[in-house]
Amino acid sequence: MVSSWWSRGDGLANHQLGQTLTRAAGVDEVDITDPQSIDRALRIAVADPAVLAELEAWWQMVETRRAGNGTRNPGLGLDQSIRYLTDPLDAAAVTPEALGECRRQVAAVDQTIISAKNLPELAHPDAETLDLLARYLEARSRVLALV
C-alpha cells in the first residue's frame, strides 16, 4: 500500500515518507523520486515493527486525506470554498441571505483549517497550498468587510 500511495505523486506526503524511510534505512537520504530506492528502503524498513506501524499509519493518513483517490495535494477543499465565497460576492447585488451563507462558509472553512493544522499540507505547505490560503484569506476578508 505504501508503494501505491507513493506513486500518486503527493509531494508533501512523499516528503514525510522519505523522512521515515531515511531514518529506518539508516542511510543519508532515500531518493524519494526513484522507485528502486523506495523499494530497497521499504524492504529494510518493514523488518522493524515500529517502522512498519508508522508506514501503515502513513498510507492510511494519505488515503483518508485524499478520500481514496487523486494525484494532487487536496488543498483542504479551499479551491471550492473560494469559488463558493466569491461567486455571490461578484454578483451585482449581494442579498442578506447570500451574505449570511458566506459568513457560515467562512466559519466552516476556518474550523477546517484549524483542525487540519497538523496535516502535511499546513505543517509544510507547498506553493500551491500557500496560494490557496492567500486566495482564501482575500475572499474571507471580502466577506467580513461586508458585515
N, C-alpha and C positions, 0 to 999 in steps of 0.2 A: 504494500500500500504506500509506503514511503516513496518508492521509485515512481509510482503512478502519480502521486501528487507533486513530486519534484518536477516531473516532466510538464506540468501545466504552465510553468514559467512565471510563477508568482515570485517576483524578485525579493520582496520583504520576507516572505515565509522561507524561501530558499536561503536567504542570508542567515536566518535563525537556524535552519537545518545545517548549514555549513559550519556554524559555530559549534553545534552539538557534535557533529561528526569529527571535526578537527580535534576537539577535546577528547573524544572517545578513541580516535585512531592514534593519538599520540604523535601526530606529525605537525609541521609548522602550519600548514593550511591545506584543507581539501579544496581542490578546484571544483567549485560548485557548478561550473559550466560543462564539465567533462563527465559523460555518463560512466566511463570506466573508473574514473576517480571516485565517483559516488558509489558504484558497486563495490569497489575494494574497501572503502571506508565502512559501508554498511555491513560487509562480511565480518569485519573486525568488531564493529560496534555491537552487533547482536549477541556476541559472546558474553557481554556484561548485562545482567538482568536489569540493573538500574537504568542503563542507557537504552535498553530495549523498551522499557516502560516510558522513558522520555520520548523516544521515537514514535511510540504508539499514541501518546498524548499529542505529539506534533501533528501527525496526519489527521487525527480526529479534529483538532482545532482548525486545521486548514479546510477540511471537508465541511465542518459546521459553518465556518466563516464564509465559504463560497456557496453554501446551500447545495453542495454536491456537484457543482458544475462551473464552467467558466475558466478562462485562462488569464484574466487580468485581475489586478487588485480590485476588490469590490468597492472600495471608496465609501463604505458605510451607507450607501444609498443616497449620498449627498447630491449627485447629479439630478436625480429625480426630484429631490426636495427643493433644489434650487429652481428648477422649472416650475414646480408647484407653487412656489412663492412669487416668482417673477411674472408668470403669465397673468394673474389677476392684477398685479401692480402695473403692468404695462397696458391694461385696458383703459379706455377713455375715462371712465368713471369707476372708482373703487367703491363698491357698496359696503355698508356696515357689516353685512353677513360675510362678504369676501374677506374683509379685514379681520374679522373675528376668527375665521378659518385659518388665515395666515398666521395669526398670533398663536393659535393652537398648534399649528405645524412647527413654528419656531420653538415652542416649549418642548414638543416631542423630539425634535432633532437635537436640541440642546441636551436633553436627557440621554439620547443615544450616544452622543459624543462623550459625555461624562462617564457613562457606563462602559464605554469602549476604550478608555484611556490606556489600558494595558495591552491592547491588541497591537501587533506589529505595525499596522498602518499608522497608528498615532505615536507609538513609542519610538519608531524610526521612520518617519514619513518620507516618502519619495516625492519627487517634483509634482507628480500628478495629484497626490493627496494634498500637498501644500496648496496647489492651485484650487482644488475643490474647496478646501477650508477657507481660502481667501474669498472665493466667489460666494460661498455660503454666508460669510460674515458681512459681505456687501449687501446681499439680499436681506439678511436679518436686520441690518441697520435701516434699510428702506422701510421694512415693516414697522420697526419700533419707532421710527421718525413720524409715522402717521398716527401714533397713539394720541 
